[in-house]
Amino acid sequence: MAFSSNTNAGGPMSEINVTPLVDVMLVLLIIFMITAPLMSHKIKVTLPKADPNEKPAEVRTAPIDLAVEQDGTIYWNDEKIDEPVYKARLATAAQQFPQPQLNIRADKTTPYKVIWTVMSDAKAQGMVHLGFVTTGKKGQPGVE
């Protein structure tokens, strides 16, 4: 705390020492002068033109119905196929754009090991969209 030297009372000064404040303000001014030109650097980007009246064309692919029996027999859209043909068709379907949905139907008595093998084969070939087909109660449609 600063004390006055010209009074006999020796009380505290009522003036603020502005020298540190000026030093801080000058440092801030220099920092802003250096960083301001860096913030105004612009990069030219060519943006696409959007037409709000134009709707994108939807490409739909038919889903693949894959039925699996208890013994591991596979039916591709109700056509019985063997394992090499099944894997080749999966690889072909996985490369389509957009990729079709693979709907797996299995009997109640089919072991999970067989279904898991079918799913892992589909994943290994690159299929992303897998679904399961079940039947609902009597009078209700099937649930996917």
C-alpha positions in Angstrom: 0.0 0.0 0.0 1.4 3.4 -1.0 1.6 6.3 1.5 1.5 9.9 0.7 4.7 11.9 1.4 3.4 15.4 1.3 0.9 15.2 4.1 1.7 15.1 7.8 -1.1 12.6 8.5 0.7 9.7 6.8 -2.6 8.0 5.6 -3.0 5.8 2.6 -3.1 7.4 -1.0 -6.4 7.5 -2.8 -4.7 7.3 -6.2 -4.4 4.1 -8.3 -1.0 3.1 -9.7 -1.8 2.7 -13.4 1.7 1.7 -14.6 1.0 -2.1 -14.3 -2.4 -1.7 -15.9 -0.8 0.2 -18.9 1.9 -2.6 -19.2 -0.8 -5.3 -19.3 -2.9 -3.4 -21.8 0.1 -2.8 -24.1 1.0 -6.5 -24.1 -2.7 -7.4 -24.9 -2.7 -4.8 -27.7 0.5 -6.3 -29.3 -0.9 -9.9 -29.0 -4.2 -8.8 -30.7 -2.3 -6.9 -33.4 -0.3 -10.1 -34.2 -3.2 -12.5 -34.2 -5.8 -10.4 -35.9 -4.4 -10.8 -39.5 -4.1 -14.6 -39.0 -7.8 -14.8 -38.2 -8.8 -13.1 -41.5 -7.1 -15.6 -43.7 -9.7 -17.1 -46.0 -9.7 -20.3 -48.0 -11.7 -20.4 -51.3 -14.1 -23.4 -51.3 -16.3 -24.2 -54.3 -19.7 -25.2 -52.7 -22.2 -27.3 -54.6 -25.5 -25.7 -55.8 -28.6 -27.1 -54.1 -32.0 -27.1 -55.8 -34.7 -27.4 -53.2 -37.2 -28.6 -55.8 -35.1 -31.5 -57.0 -35.6 -34.8 -55.2 -32.8 -37.4 -55.2 -33.5 -40.5 -57.2 -34.0 -43.4 -54.8 -32.4 -46.7 -55.9 -34.1 -49.6 -54.2 -32.8 -53.1 -54.2 -34.9 -56.1 -53.4 -34.1 -57.8 -50.1 -32.5 -61.2 -50.1 -34.5 -63.9 -48.4 -32.2 -66.5 -46.8 -33.9 -69.6 -45.3 -31.9 -71.9 -43.0 -33.0 -75.3 -42.1 -32.1 -77.3 -39.0 -29.4 -79.4 -40.8 -27.8 -76.2 -42.3 -29.4 -76.3 -45.7 -29.6 -72.8 -47.2 -32.2 -71.5 -49.5 -31.5 -68.2 -51.4 -34.9 -66.7 -52.3 -36.5 -70.1 -52.0 -33.8 -71.7 -54.2 -31.6 -74.4 -52.6 -27.9 -73.7 -53.0 -24.7 -75.2 -51.6 -22.1 -73.4 -49.6 -19.6 -72.2 -52.3 -22.5 -70.8 -54.4 -23.9 -69.2 -51.2 -20.6 -67.4 -50.4 -20.1 -66.3 -54.0 -23.6 -64.8 -54.1 -23.0 -63.0 -50.7 -19.8 -61.5 -52.1 -21.6 -60.3 -55.2 -24.5 -58.9 -53.2 -22.1 -57.1 -50.8 -20.5 -55.2 -53.7 -23.9 -53.8 -54.9 -24.8 -50.2 -54.3 -27.0 -49.8 -52.3 -26.4 -53.0 -50.6 -29.6 -55.2 -50.2 -30.9 -56.3 -46.9 -30.2 -59.9 -46.0 -33.3 -61.3 -44.2 -32.6 -64.6 -42.4 -35.5 -67.0 -41.8 -34.8 -70.0 -39.6 -36.9 -72.8 -38.1 -37.5 -73.0 -34.4 -35.5 -76.1 -34.2 -32.4 -74.7 -36.0 -29.5 -74.5 -33.6 -28.0 -71.1 -33.0 -24.6 -72.4 -34.1 -26.0 -72.8 -37.7 -27.5 -69.3 -37.6 -24.3 -67.8 -36.2 -22.3 -69.5 -39.0 -24.6 -68.0 -41.6 -24.2 -64.6 -40.0 -20.5 -64.8 -39.8 -20.2 -65.9 -43.4 -22.3 -62.9 -44.4 -20.2 -60.5 -42.4 -17.0 -62.0 -43.8 -18.2 -61.4 -47.3 -19.0 -57.8 -46.5 -22.8 -57.8 -45.9 -23.8 -55.0 -43.5 -27.6 -55.0 -43.4 -28.8 -58.2 -41.7 -32.4 -58.8 -40.5 -34.4 -61.7 -39.0 -37.8 -62.7 -40.1 -40.2 -64.2 -37.6 -43.9 -64.9 -37.6 -46.4 -63.1 -35.4 -49.4 -64.4 -33.6 -52.3 -65.7 -35.5 -53.9 -62.9 -37.5 -50.9 -60.5 -37.1 -48.3 -59.9 -39.8 -44.7 -61.1 -39.5 -42.2 -59.0 -37.6 -38.8 -58.1 -39.0 
